């Protein structure tokens, strides 16, 4: 886990969580603060693209974080990279990172993107893919293992939280199906169904707790984390691997009730019948 923001501003730190021991360890920090960037993880490295710098200005930096020796390296892919942005959606699709949507600027100067790009992590080349149906930011994205990309929720150009599930082929601009999502939200976590019985959920806004989510038992319980641990911030976790049978949606920001600003629910979408089932609470 690296970067994010807390009450004292951007965080230039990095942490490693040992799943077996349930313990945090602070490790080599990134060369620059990472905030509202896109992040995917392969077997040997984490890749972080874009986001904002310490002053809040969008950047187009590509970092590779080696998970063996925990060292950082800036990479310079070839091709035509996406414009600088924050709050984009991203996911790992095979050997490539898909990145789409997001925004630049604030208020009346805000510009929302509806594009989609692929970064091949083997050849380090950018490729522009067909446009998304509409401009969007803070959406959840997940590959379904059969060439289908799922896009859930997000915020549209009018600032409305979306309650939609979009399935389509990212390489052909074809929409296969749409379905109402569980509830309007942005900044949620989406993951295809996984053979693993549980997945960790890293800290979010305002909480330093780590949770272990059991999809088959429909439970989410705090995980003991003795020793030092990172402060509350807004990092980006990596979802488990896919088998394509279903999609799980967890948490997010509904932006409708200041007394309950964030969601703590867990939903399962059956991608055959396009129906939703609430699992927790």
FIVEX-534103 format. One record per residue (C-alpha): x, y, z; residue number from 1; residue in three letters. Coordinates in nm, 2 decimals. Layout:
BEGIN
<rec X="X" Y="Y" Z="Z" i="NUM" aa="ala"/>
...
***
This chain:
BEGIN
<rec X="0.00" Y="0.00" Z="0.00" i="1" aa="unk"/>
<rec X="0.15" Y="0.34" Z="-0.10" i="2" aa="unk"/>
<rec X="0.05" Y="0.70" Z="-0.10" i="3" aa="unk"/>
<rec X="-0.30" Y="0.83" Z="-0.04" i="4" aa="unk"/>
<rec X="-0.41" Y="1.12" Z="0.18" i="5" aa="unk"/>
<rec X="-0.50" Y="1.19" Z="0.54" i="6" aa="unk"/>
<rec X="-0.59" Y="1.48" Z="0.76" i="7" aa="unk"/>
<rec X="-0.24" Y="1.62" Z="0.73" i="8" aa="unk"/>
<rec X="-0.24" Y="1.61" Z="0.35" i="9" aa="unk"/>
<rec X="-0.08" Y="1.38" Z="0.10" i="10" aa="unk"/>
<rec X="0.11" Y="1.08" Z="0.23" i="11" aa="unk"/>
<rec X="0.46" Y="0.99" Z="0.08" i="12" aa="unk"/>
<rec X="0.48" Y="0.66" Z="0.26" i="13" aa="unk"/>
<rec X="0.45" Y="0.29" Z="0.17" i="14" aa="unk"/>
<rec X="0.35" Y="-0.01" Z="0.38" i="15" aa="unk"/>
<rec X="0.35" Y="-0.39" Z="0.35" i="16" aa="unk"/>
<rec X="0.09" Y="-0.61" Z="0.52" i="17" aa="unk"/>
<rec X="0.18" Y="-0.97" Z="0.60" i="18" aa="unk"/>
<rec X="-0.14" Y="-1.17" Z="0.56" i="19" aa="unk"/>
<rec X="-0.01" Y="-1.47" Z="0.75" i="20" aa="unk"/>
<rec X="0.11" Y="-1.27" Z="1.06" i="21" aa="unk"/>
<rec X="-0.15" Y="-0.99" Z="1.03" i="22" aa="unk"/>
<rec X="0.12" Y="-0.73" Z="1.07" i="23" aa="unk"/>
<rec X="0.21" Y="-0.40" Z="0.90" i="24" aa="unk"/>
<rec X="0.57" Y="-0.29" Z="0.81" i="25" aa="unk"/>
<rec X="0.67" Y="0.04" Z="0.68" i="26" aa="unk"/>
<rec X="0.89" Y="0.00" Z="0.37" i="27" aa="unk"/>
<rec X="1.08" Y="0.21" Z="0.11" i="28" aa="unk"/>
<rec X="0.85" Y="0.51" Z="0.02" i="29" aa="unk"/>
<rec X="0.77" Y="0.61" Z="-0.34" i="30" aa="unk"/>
<rec X="1.00" Y="0.88" Z="-0.48" i="31" aa="unk"/>
<rec X="0.70" Y="1.12" Z="-0.50" i="32" aa="unk"/>
<rec X="0.36" Y="1.14" Z="-0.33" i="33" aa="unk"/>
<rec X="0.09" Y="0.92" Z="-0.49" i="34" aa="unk"/>
<rec X="-0.27" Y="1.04" Z="-0.47" i="35" aa="unk"/>
<rec X="-0.58" Y="0.95" Z="-0.67" i="36" aa="unk"/>
<rec X="-0.37" Y="0.74" Z="-0.91" i="37" aa="unk"/>
<rec X="-0.45" Y="0.41" Z="-1.09" i="38" aa="unk"/>
<rec X="-0.30" Y="0.10" Z="-0.96" i="39" aa="unk"/>
<rec X="-0.28" Y="-0.27" Z="-1.06" i="40" aa="unk"/>
<rec X="-0.07" Y="-0.56" Z="-0.93" i="41" aa="unk"/>
<rec X="0.09" Y="-0.84" Z="-1.12" i="42" aa="unk"/>
<rec X="0.27" Y="-1.14" Z="-0.97" i="43" aa="unk"/>
<rec X="0.60" Y="-0.95" Z="-0.92" i="44" aa="unk"/>
<rec X="0.51" Y="-0.58" Z="-0.92" i="45" aa="unk"/>
<rec X="0.26" Y="-0.31" Z="-0.86" i="46" aa="unk"/>
<rec X="0.21" Y="-0.05" Z="-1.14" i="47" aa="unk"/>
<rec X="0.09" Y="0.30" Z="-1.05" i="48" aa="unk"/>
<rec X="-0.02" Y="0.54" Z="-1.32" i="49" aa="unk"/>
<rec X="-0.11" Y="0.91" Z="-1.31" i="50" aa="unk"/>
<rec X="-0.29" Y="1.07" Z="-1.01" i="51" aa="unk"/>
<rec X="-0.19" Y="1.40" Z="-0.85" i="52" aa="unk"/>
<rec X="0.13" Y="1.54" Z="-0.70" i="53" aa="unk"/>
<rec X="0.18" Y="1.70" Z="-0.36" i="54" aa="unk"/>
<rec X="0.03" Y="2.03" Z="-0.49" i="55" aa="unk"/>
<rec X="-0.28" Y="1.84" Z="-0.63" i="56" aa="unk"/>
<rec X="-0.17" Y="1.88" Z="-1.00" i="57" aa="unk"/>
<rec X="-0.24" Y="1.58" Z="-1.23" i="58" aa="unk"/>
<rec X="0.06" Y="1.39" Z="-1.34" i="59" aa="unk"/>
<rec X="0.12" Y="1.11" Z="-1.60" i="60" aa="unk"/>
<rec X="0.40" Y="0.93" Z="-1.43" i="61" aa="unk"/>
<rec X="0.43" Y="0.55" Z="-1.45" i="62" aa="unk"/>
<rec X="0.59" Y="0.38" Z="-1.15" i="63" aa="unk"/>
<rec X="0.68" Y="0.01" Z="-1.11" i="64" aa="unk"/>
<rec X="0.70" Y="-0.11" Z="-0.75" i="65" aa="unk"/>
<rec X="0.90" Y="-0.43" Z="-0.73" i="66" aa="unk"/>
<rec X="0.73" Y="-0.66" Z="-0.48" i="67" aa="unk"/>
<rec X="1.04" Y="-0.87" Z="-0.41" i="68" aa="unk"/>
<rec X="1.29" Y="-0.60" Z="-0.30" i="69" aa="unk"/>
<rec X="1.02" Y="-0.32" Z="-0.26" i="70" aa="unk"/>
<rec X="1.22" Y="-0.08" Z="-0.48" i="71" aa="unk"/>
<rec X="1.07" Y="0.19" Z="-0.70" i="72" aa="unk"/>
<rec X="1.14" Y="0.26" Z="-1.07" i="73" aa="unk"/>
<rec X="0.99" Y="0.52" Z="-1.30" i="74" aa="unk"/>
<rec X="0.91" Y="0.37" Z="-1.65" i="75" aa="unk"/>
<rec X="0.86" Y="0.54" Z="-1.98" i="76" aa="unk"/>
<rec X="0.62" Y="0.34" Z="-2.20" i="77" aa="unk"/>
<rec X="0.61" Y="0.40" Z="-2.58" i="78" aa="unk"/>
<rec X="0.30" Y="0.48" Z="-2.78" i="79" aa="unk"/>
<rec X="0.04" Y="0.75" Z="-2.71" i="80" aa="unk"/>
<rec X="-0.03" Y="0.78" Z="-2.34" i="81" aa="unk"/>
<rec X="-0.36" Y="0.90" Z="-2.20" i="82" aa="unk"/>
<rec X="-0.38" Y="1.27" Z="-2.09" i="83" aa="unk"/>
<rec X="-0.31" Y="1.35" Z="-1.73" i="84" aa="unk"/>
<rec X="-0.60" Y="1.28" Z="-1.49" i="85" aa="unk"/>
<rec X="-0.72" Y="1.19" Z="-1.15" i="86" aa="unk"/>
<rec X="-1.00" Y="0.96" Z="-1.02" i="87" aa="unk"/>
<rec X="-0.99" Y="0.73" Z="-1.33" i="88" aa="unk"/>
<rec X="-1.10" Y="0.37" Z="-1.32" i="89" aa="unk"/>
<rec X="-0.85" Y="0.09" Z="-1.39" i="90" aa="unk"/>
<rec X="-0.81" Y="-0.29" Z="-1.37" i="91" aa="unk"/>
<rec X="-0.56" Y="-0.56" Z="-1.47" i="92" aa="unk"/>
<rec X="-0.67" Y="-0.75" Z="-1.78" i="93" aa="unk"/>
<rec X="-0.42" Y="-1.03" Z="-1.85" i="94" aa="unk"/>
<rec X="-0.08" Y="-0.87" Z="-1.93" i="95" aa="unk"/>
<rec X="-0.23" Y="-0.52" Z="-1.97" i="96" aa="unk"/>
<rec X="-0.36" Y="-0.24" Z="-1.75" i="97" aa="unk"/>
<rec X="-0.69" Y="-0.09" Z="-1.86" i="98" aa="unk"/>
<rec X="-0.74" Y="0.27" Z="-1.77" i="99" aa="unk"/>
<rec X="-1.04" Y="0.49" Z="-1.85" i="100" aa="unk"/>
<rec X="-1.24" Y="0.79" Z="-1.75" i="101" aa="unk"/>
<rec X="-1.13" Y="1.03" Z="-1.47" i="102" aa="unk"/>
<rec X="-1.11" Y="1.40" Z="-1.47" i="103" aa="unk"/>
<rec X="-0.88" Y="1.70" Z="-1.47" i="104" aa="unk"/>
<rec X="-0.96" Y="2.04" Z="-1.30" i="105" aa="unk"/>
<rec X="-1.23" Y="2.13" Z="-1.05" i="106" aa="unk"/>
<rec X="-1.56" Y="2.32" Z="-1.05" i="107" aa="unk"/>
<rec X="-1.64" Y="2.50" Z="-1.38" i="108" aa="unk"/>
<rec X="-1.29" Y="2.41" Z="-1.51" i="109" aa="unk"/>
<rec X="-1.35" Y="2.04" Z="-1.46" i="110" aa="unk"/>
<rec X="-1.32" Y="1.82" Z="-1.77" i="111" aa="unk"/>
<rec X="-1.44" Y="1.46" Z="-1.76" i="112" aa="unk"/>
<rec X="-1.29" Y="1.19" Z="-1.98" i="113" aa="unk"/>
<rec X="-1.48" Y="0.91" Z="-2.16" i="114" aa="unk"/>
<rec X="-1.18" Y="0.74" Z="-2.31" i="115" aa="unk"/>
<rec X="-1.02" Y="0.40" Z="-2.25" i="116" aa="unk"/>
<rec X="-0.65" Y="0.31" Z="-2.28" i="117" aa="unk"/>
<rec X="-0.45" Y="-0.01" Z="-2.24" i="118" aa="unk"/>
<rec X="-0.09" Y="-0.03" Z="-2.11" i="119" aa="unk"/>
<rec X="0.08" Y="-0.35" Z="-2.21" i="120" aa="unk"/>
<rec X="0.30" Y="-0.43" Z="-1.90" i="121" aa="unk"/>
<rec X="0.52" Y="-0.67" Z="-2.10" i="122" aa="unk"/>
<rec X="0.61" Y="-0.45" Z="-2.40" i="123" aa="unk"/>
<rec X="0.55" Y="-0.12" Z="-2.21" i="124" aa="unk"/>
<rec X="0.34" Y="0.03" Z="-2.49" i="125" aa="unk"/>
<rec X="0.02" Y="0.24" Z="-2.47" i="126" aa="unk"/>
<rec X="-0.28" Y="0.17" Z="-2.70" i="127" aa="unk"/>
<rec X="-0.59" Y="0.38" Z="-2.72" i="128" aa="unk"/>
<rec X="-0.91" Y="0.17" Z="-2.72" i="129" aa="unk"/>
<rec X="-1.26" Y="0.26" Z="-2.83" i="130" aa="unk"/>
<rec X="-1.44" Y="0.52" Z="-2.62" i="131" aa="unk"/>
<rec X="-1.65" Y="0.44" Z="-2.32" i="132" aa="unk"/>
<rec X="-2.03" Y="0.50" Z="-2.37" i="133" aa="unk"/>
<rec X="-2.01" Y="0.82" Z="-2.16" i="134" aa="unk"/>
<rec X="-1.76" Y="1.03" Z="-1.97" i="135" aa="unk"/>
<rec X="-1.72" Y="0.90" Z="-1.62" i="136" aa="unk"/>
<rec X="-1.50" Y="0.92" Z="-1.31" i="137" aa="unk"/>
<rec X="-1.45" Y="0.71" Z="-0.99" i="138" aa="unk"/>
<rec X="-1.60" Y="0.40" Z="-1.14" i="139" aa="unk"/>
<rec X="-1.51" Y="0.05" Z="-1.05" i="140" aa="unk"/>
<rec X="-1.38" Y="-0.18" Z="-1.32" i="141" aa="unk"/>
<rec X="-1.31" Y="-0.55" Z="-1.34" i="142" aa="unk"/>
<rec X="-1.23" Y="-0.80" Z="-1.62" i="143" aa="unk"/>
<rec X="-1.45" Y="-1.11" Z="-1.63" i="144" aa="unk"/>
<rec X="-1.20" Y="-1.35" Z="-1.78" i="145" aa="unk"/>
<rec X="-1.37" Y="-1.40" Z="-2.12" i="146" aa="unk"/>
<rec X="-1.28" Y="-1.07" Z="-2.28" i="147" aa="unk"/>
<rec X="-1.57" Y="-0.88" Z="-2.11" i="148" aa="unk"/>
<rec X="-1.51" Y="-0.57" Z="-1.90" i="149" aa="unk"/>
<rec X="-1.75" Y="-0.48" Z="-1.62" i="150" aa="unk"/>
<rec X="-1.79" Y="-0.11" Z="-1.52" i="151" aa="unk"/>
<rec X="-1.99" Y="-0.03" Z="-1.21" i="152" aa="unk"/>
<rec X="-2.12" Y="0.29" Z="-1.07" i="153" aa="unk"/>
<rec X="-1.91" Y="0.61" Z="-1.08" i="154" aa="unk"/>
<rec X="-2.00" Y="0.98" Z="-1.13" i="155" aa="unk"/>
<rec X="-2.12" Y="1.12" Z="-1.46" i="156" aa="unk"/>
<rec X="-2.07" Y="1.46" Z="-1.62" i="157" aa="unk"/>
<rec X="-2.36" Y="1.61" Z="-1.42" i="158" aa="unk"/>
<rec X="-2.21" Y="1.50" Z="-1.09" i="159" aa="unk"/>
<rec X="-2.46" Y="1.22" Z="-1.03" i="160" aa="unk"/>
<rec X="-2.37" Y="0.90" Z="-0.87" i="161" aa="unk"/>
<rec X="-2.45" Y="0.61" Z="-1.10" i="162" aa="unk"/>
<rec X="-2.63" Y="0.29" Z="-1.02" i="163" aa="unk"/>
<rec X="-2.54" Y="0.10" Z="-1.34" i="164" aa="unk"/>
<rec X="-2.35" Y="-0.22" Z="-1.43" i="165" aa="unk"/>
<rec X="-2.21" Y="-0.21" Z="-1.79" i="166" aa="unk"/>
<rec X="-2.07" Y="-0.52" Z="-1.96" i="167" aa="unk"/>
<rec X="-1.89" Y="-0.49" Z="-2.29" i="168" aa="unk"/>
<rec X="-1.58" Y="-0.57" Z="-2.50" i="169" aa="unk"/>
<rec X="-1.32" Y="-0.30" Z="-2.44" i="170" aa="unk"/>
<rec X="-1.15" Y="-0.37" Z="-2.78" i="171" aa="unk"/>
<rec X="-1.46" Y="-0.35" Z="-2.99" i="172" aa="unk"/>
<rec X="-1.67" Y="-0.08" Z="-2.82" i="173" aa="unk"/>
<rec X="-1.96" Y="-0.33" Z="-2.80" i="174" aa="unk"/>
<rec X="-2.21" Y="-0.32" Z="-2.51" i="175" aa="unk"/>
<rec X="-2.33" Y="-0.67" Z="-2.42" i="176" aa="unk"/>
<rec X="-2.57" Y="-0.59" Z="-2.14" i="177" aa="unk"/>
<rec X="-2.66" Y="-0.33" Z="-1.87" i="178" aa="unk"/>
<rec X="-2.83" Y="-0.38" Z="-1.54" i="179" aa="unk"/>
<rec X="-2.91" Y="-0.16" Z="-1.24" i="180" aa="unk"/>
<rec X="-2.64" Y="-0.18" Z="-0.98" i="181" aa="unk"/>
<rec X="-2.70" Y="-0.23" Z="-0.61" i="182" aa="unk"/>
<rec X="-2.72" Y="0.14" Z="-0.52" i="183" aa="unk"/>
<rec X="-2.58" Y="0.46" Z="-0.66" i="184" aa="unk"/>
<rec X="-2.21" Y="0.50" Z="-0.56" i="185" aa="unk"/>
<rec X="-1.86" Y="0.59" Z="-0.66" i="186" aa="unk"/>
<rec X="-1.52" Y="0.48" Z="-0.55" i="187" aa="unk"/>
<rec X="-1.64" Y="0.12" Z="-0.48" i="188" aa="unk"/>
<rec X="-1.44" Y="-0.19" Z="-0.51" i="189" aa="unk"/>
<rec X="-1.54" Y="-0.45" Z="-0.76" i="190" aa="unk"/>
<rec X="-1.39" Y="-0.80" Z="-0.80" i="191" aa="unk"/>
<rec X="-1.48" Y="-1.10" Z="-1.01" i="192" aa="unk"/>
<rec X="-1.56" Y="-1.42" Z="-0.81" i="193" aa="unk"/>
<rec X="-1.25" Y="-1.60" Z="-0.68" i="194" aa="unk"/>
<rec X="-1.15" Y="-1.94" Z="-0.57" i="195" aa="unk"/>
<rec X="-1.01" Y="-1.78" Z="-0.25" i="196" aa="unk"/>
<rec X="-1.25" Y="-1.80" Z="0.05" i="197" aa="unk"/>
<rec X="-1.17" Y="-1.45" Z="0.16" i="198" aa="unk"/>
<rec X="-1.01" Y="-1.13" Z="0.05" i="199" aa="unk"/>
<rec X="-0.85" Y="-0.84" Z="0.25" i="200" aa="unk"/>
<rec X="-1.00" Y="-0.49" Z="0.23" i="201" aa="unk"/>
<rec X="-0.74" Y="-0.22" Z="0.30" i="202" aa="unk"/>
<rec X="-0.81" Y="0.10" Z="0.50" i="203" aa="unk"/>
<rec X="-1.03" Y="0.36" Z="0.35" i="204" aa="unk"/>
<rec X="-1.13" Y="0.71" Z="0.43" i="205" aa="unk"/>
<rec X="-1.10" Y="0.79" Z="0.80" i="206" aa="unk"/>
<rec X="-1.02" Y="0.44" Z="0.93" i="207" aa="unk"/>
<rec X="-0.69" Y="0.25" Z="0.99" i="208" aa="unk"/>
<rec X="-0.86" Y="-0.09" Z="1.02" i="209" aa="unk"/>
<rec X="-0.80" Y="-0.39" Z="0.79" i="210" aa="unk"/>
<rec X="-1.09" Y="-0.62" Z="0.71" i="211" aa="unk"/>
<rec X="-1.11" Y="-0.97" Z="0.59" i="212" aa="unk"/>
<rec X="-1.41" Y="-1.03" Z="0.37" i="213" aa="unk"/>
<rec X="-1.55" Y="-1.38" Z="0.33" i="214" aa="unk"/>
<rec X="-1.76" Y="-1.39" Z="0.02" i="215" aa="unk"/>
<rec X="-1.89" Y="-1.74" Z="0.07" i="216" aa="unk"/>
<rec X="-1.99" Y="-1.67" Z="0.44" i="217" aa="unk"/>
<rec X="-2.12" Y="-1.31" Z="0.36" i="218" aa="unk"/>
<rec X="-1.91" Y="-1.17" Z="0.65" i="219" aa="unk"/>
<rec X="-1.67" Y="-0.89" Z="0.69" i="220" aa="unk"/>
<rec X="-1.47" Y="-0.89" Z="1.01" i="221" aa="unk"/>
<rec X="-1.18" Y="-0.67" Z="1.14" i="222" aa="unk"/>
<rec X="-0.84" Y="-0.84" Z="1.11" i="223" aa="unk"/>
<rec X="-0.60" Y="-0.81" Z="1.40" i="224" aa="unk"/>
<rec X="-0.30" Y="-0.60" Z="1.31" i="225" aa="unk"/>
<rec X="-0.04" Y="-0.59" Z="1.59" i="226" aa="unk"/>
<rec X="0.26" Y="-0.36" Z="1.58" i="227" aa="unk"/>
<rec X="0.29" Y="-0.05" Z="1.37" i="228" aa="unk"/>
<rec X="0.03" Y="0.02" Z="1.11" i="229" aa="unk"/>
<rec X="-0.04" Y="0.30" Z="0.86" i="230" aa="unk"/>
<rec X="-0.26" Y="0.59" Z="0.94" i="231" aa="unk"/>
<rec X="-0.61" Y="0.63" Z="0.79" i="232" aa="unk"/>
<rec X="-0.58" Y="0.72" Z="0.42" i="233" aa="unk"/>
<rec X="-0.73" Y="0.64" Z="0.08" i="234" aa="unk"/>
<rec X="-0.52" Y="0.37" Z="-0.09" i="235" aa="unk"/>
<rec X="-0.62" Y="0.14" Z="-0.37" i="236" aa="unk"/>
<rec X="-0.63" Y="-0.24" Z="-0.32" i="237" aa="unk"/>
<rec X="-0.59" Y="-0.51" Z="-0.58" i="238" aa="unk"/>
<rec X="-0.89" Y="-0.75" Z="-0.63" i="239" aa="unk"/>
<rec X="-0.85" Y="-1.13" Z="-0.63" i="240" aa="unk"/>
<rec X="-0.83" Y="-1.32" Z="-0.96" i="241" aa="unk"/>
<rec X="-1.14" Y="-1.40" Z="-1.17" i="242" aa="unk"/>
<rec X="-1.33" Y="-1.71" Z="-1.27" i="243" aa="unk"/>
<rec X="-1.60" Y="-1.50" Z="-1.45" i="244" aa="unk"/>
<rec X="-1.90" Y="-1.65" Z="-1.28" i="245" aa="unk"/>
<rec X="-2.00" Y="-1.35" Z="-1.07" i="246" aa="unk"/>
<rec X="-1.90" Y="-1.01" Z="-0.96" i="247" aa="unk"/>
<rec X="-1.87" Y="-0.87" Z="-0.61" i="248" aa="unk"/>
<rec X="-1.92" Y="-0.51" Z="-0.52" i="249" aa="unk"/>
<rec X="-1.81" Y="-0.36" Z="-0.18" i="250" aa="unk"/>
<rec X="-1.84" Y="-0.02" Z="-0.02" i="251" aa="unk"/>
<rec X="-1.82" Y="0.31" Z="-0.19" i="252" aa="unk"/>
<rec X="-1.94" Y="0.67" Z="-0.15" i="253" aa="unk"/>
<rec X="-2.32" Y="0.73" Z="-0.21" i="254" aa="unk"/>
<rec X="-2.29" Y="1.11" Z="-0.14" i="255" aa="unk"/>
<rec X="-2.65" Y="1.13" Z="-0.01" i="256" aa="unk"/>
<rec X="-2.63" Y="1.14" Z="0.37" i="257" aa="unk"/>
<rec X="-2.37" Y="1.33" Z="0.57" i="258" aa="unk"/>
<rec X="-2.44" Y="1.12" Z="0.88" i="259" aa="unk"/>
<rec X="-2.35" Y="0.80" Z="0.68" i="260" aa="unk"/>
<rec X="-2.11" Y="0.92" Z="0.41" i="261" aa="unk"/>
<rec X="-1.97" Y="0.58" Z="0.31" i="262" aa="unk"/>
<rec X="-2.12" Y="0.24" Z="0.24" i="263" aa="unk"/>
<rec X="-2.01" Y="-0.08" Z="0.41" i="264" aa="unk"/>
<rec X="-2.23" Y="-0.33" Z="0.21" i="265" aa="unk"/>
<rec X="-2.13" Y="-0.63" Z="0.01" i="266" aa="unk"/>
<rec X="-2.33" Y="-0.74" Z="-0.31" i="267" aa="unk"/>
<rec X="-2.30" Y="-1.03" Z="-0.56" i="268" aa="unk"/>
<rec X="-2.40" Y="-0.99" Z="-0.92" i="269" aa="unk"/>
<rec X="-2.49" Y="-1.31" Z="-1.11" i="270" aa="unk"/>
<rec X="-2.36" Y="-1.23" Z="-1.46" i="271" aa="unk"/>
<rec X="-2.58" Y="-1.50" Z="-1.62" i="272" aa="unk"/>
<rec X="-2.91" Y="-1.37" Z="-1.50" i="273" aa="unk"/>
<rec X="-2.80" Y="-1.01" Z="-1.44" i="274" aa="unk"/>
<rec X="-2.95" Y="-1.01" Z="-1.09" i="275" aa="unk"/>
<rec X="-2.81" Y="-0.87" Z="-0.76" i="276" aa="unk"/>
<rec X="-2.80" Y="-1.04" Z="-0.42" i="277" aa="unk"/>
<rec X="-2.71" Y="-0.85" Z="-0.10" i="278" aa="unk"/>
<rec X="-2.47" Y="-1.05" Z="0.11" i="279" aa="unk"/>
<rec X="-2.37" Y="-0.81" Z="0.40" i="280" aa="unk"/>
<rec X="-2.49" Y="-0.67" Z="0.62" i="281" aa="unk"/>
***
